[in-house]
Amino acid sequence: MIINVENLVKRYDGHTALDGLNFTVEDSDIFGFLGPNGAGKTTTIRILTAIIKADSGNVLIDGHNVFKELMAVKKIINALPESNGYYEWMTAYEYLEFFSNLYEEKESRQEIYKLLDVVGLNGKEGHLIHSYSRGMKQRLGIARALINRPKLLFLDEPTNGLDPKGRRDIHDLLINLNREHGTTIFLSTHLLDDVERLCNRIAIINYGKIVRTGELDNMKGKGTIEDIFFLSTKEGTL
Amino acid sequence: MKTAYIMQKEIKESILTPKGFLWYILTSIILSVLSYLFLTNSELSLLDQGQMLYMIMNFITALGILIGLVFGADAFAGEIERGTLEALFLSPVNKTEIAMGKLGAALTNWGIIFAISLPYLFVVGKGGQNLLIGIAYLAILGTLLAIIFSAFSMGLSARIKSMKNSLIVSFFLFLLAGSPVFLSAALRRTWFGRILDLINPFADAINTFDSVVIDSQGFSYQIGRVAIICGYTFLSLWFLKRSVSRLEM
C-alpha cells in the first residue's frame, strides 16, 4: 500500500473541509478521487503532498509519515496542482533544469530531453513558456512533476480546460507512465470520462468524507459511473 | 546549494523581466540628472563636495530601501498569485532555504544599484573630504538596510498573501522610514523627533552619513546608531523566518 490515510481532519475558520477521511491506495494504481466542487479533493491532495498541515489524523506515504518525514516523502512524490503557474520567462528546458537542481539527484541534460520527449515537447524546449498553449503548459507541468521520477504522482484536475486532443494526449501519457514505469497515479477530477478511461480504483468524497471506494470494474456492475457518482453524492454537482 | 539555485532563478527573473531591469535604468537616469544638477546648477554647485556626497548617498539608500520593499512584497504573495509557489513547495527545499534564496536575490539587486551608483559618487564627491569612508559606510549600512526592509517586506508578503496589499503596506513602511525627511528641523529637535530619529533605521543611517561625511566623526560616534541598525537586521530576519515557517497555501 502506497497511501494510507486515517481519520484526517482539516478545518478552515470553523468550516470542516475534511471530516475524518479514511482510504488507502495500492502500488501502481491509477486511483480516481472524485467529488463535487468543494468536497475536499484539493485540500486532501495538499495535505498528502505536505503543502498544508492537517488538524488531526495520520497519513503514511510508502511507509513514511507525511507530517514527520517531510523530506523523505517529498523525494518519492510529486504533483501537478490544479492552478499550476509557470515561470513564463523561462524556456521549458530551463524550467525543468531549475526544478531538477532542487533535488539531490539531478537529472542530466539527456534525461531532461528524454522527459520532454515523454510529454511530447521535444523540439519546443528552447521556446519561452509564455508562448505555450494551455495543453503544452499542462504537459510541461507533468514533466516537472516527473523530474524526480516519483513513485507516486498526484494530479489535480489535469485535463481541465483542455480540448479533446489535449485531453487524449494527457490520458495516453498517464497510461504510459503507469504501465511502463509503474508510477502510482492519484487523480483528482470531476470529469467522469477521465475516470472511466484511466482509473482502476476510485474513491468518492463528499462533504469531507469518503462516501464510496473500491474497484471501478466492481462498481460499474451497479450502473454507469455517472449513476454511481450521483447516488453517492446525491446533492453533488459536477 | 538549493538556496543558491533559488537565488539564481530570482536574479535571472529580475534581470530578464522588465520588473528588475527598469529599476536599473531608472536609477541610472535619476542619478545622472541629480549629478548633473549638483555640478552645473548655479545654486546647487555652491554646496561643498561633502554636502553633495551626503545628499546623493541618502538618495541611493532610499532607492535601495524602496527596491527591497517592492521585491519583498512580490516574493511570496506574487508567487502565490501566479500559482508558482506550490511547485516550489513540492520540491525538497525547506521554506527557510526559499526565503534565503529570495533575500539573496534582493541583496544582489541592492548590490547592482550600489555598483551603478559608484561612478556618480566618485564624480560628485571627487576632491572632497571623506569620499572613500563615506562609500564604505554606504556599502555596509545600505546592505543592512536592504536586508531589513527586504526581509520585513517578504515576511509581510508571506503573511498577507496578497501582492496588492503587500505593496500598499510596503509603501506605507517606506513613507514611515522617510518620515524624518518630512519633519521640519525644529520638530526633529523635539523629544518626538529625536525618538523617531533614533528608532528609525533609515534616519539612523542618514544621521551616520552626516556624521561621517560632513562632520568627519570617527566610528566611536557611530556605534549607537550602527548597533540599532544591526538590531533591526536580526529582528527582520527573525520576522522573515517566523512568517515563512507559518506560510500555508
Interface residues (C-beta under 8 A of the other chain):
Chain A: R46 T49 I51 I52 K53 M71 K74 K75 I77 N78 A79 P81 S83 N84 G85 Y86 Y87 W89 F98 F99 N101 L102 Y103 E104 G141 R144 A145 N148
Chain B: K2 Y5 I6 K9 K12 E13 L16 T17 E79 R82 G83 T84 E86 A87 L88 F89 L90 S91 P92 V93 N94 E248 M249
